[in-house]
Amino acid sequence: MNEQSFEETVARICDKDDRYDMEAYFFIRDALGHATKKFNRAPPNRHVTGAELSEGVRDYAIRELGPIANLVLTEWGLYTTGDFGEIVYSLIAEGVFGKTENDRREDFDDVFDFHDAFVKPFEPDLGTRGGASAPGGRKKKK
């Protein structure tokens, strides 16, 4: 499917269901490519599971968006891995993505927590030894 057709398909989906920003569909599509590489799925059987795709989305989001991943994803309407499944199954219904007989929408549910995946990795490590550091690595005076 070419880029124009994909965009038209996503626009049609969004007209019927406005829970997710159009950018979320593009992001999930791009993350699918990342996941197929990550899990060494080569053609002709490049299929990944819902859990694998969710893990691929997490890796891709951290790589592409870094500390603002959670902010951007929630801005697009993505709050849980179940939302990834909703997008994937909308694209399956439109014939953009395929699925096997073993795939289920529920395979995307509760794969990981967004806060744990997208916020915690970027929180400062305030450790208990010696207190917080000032800019430049100097210890703050108490």
MOZIPE-V163617 format. One record per helix or strand. SS is the DSSP state (H for helix, E for strand). FROM is the first residue (numbers start at 1). LEN is the number of residues. Records with the same first field share a line. If there is no record, write none. Layout:
SS: FROM-LEN  FROM-LEN
This chain:
H: 3-14  22-17  50-26  81-13  105-4  114-9  135-3
E: 133-1  139-1
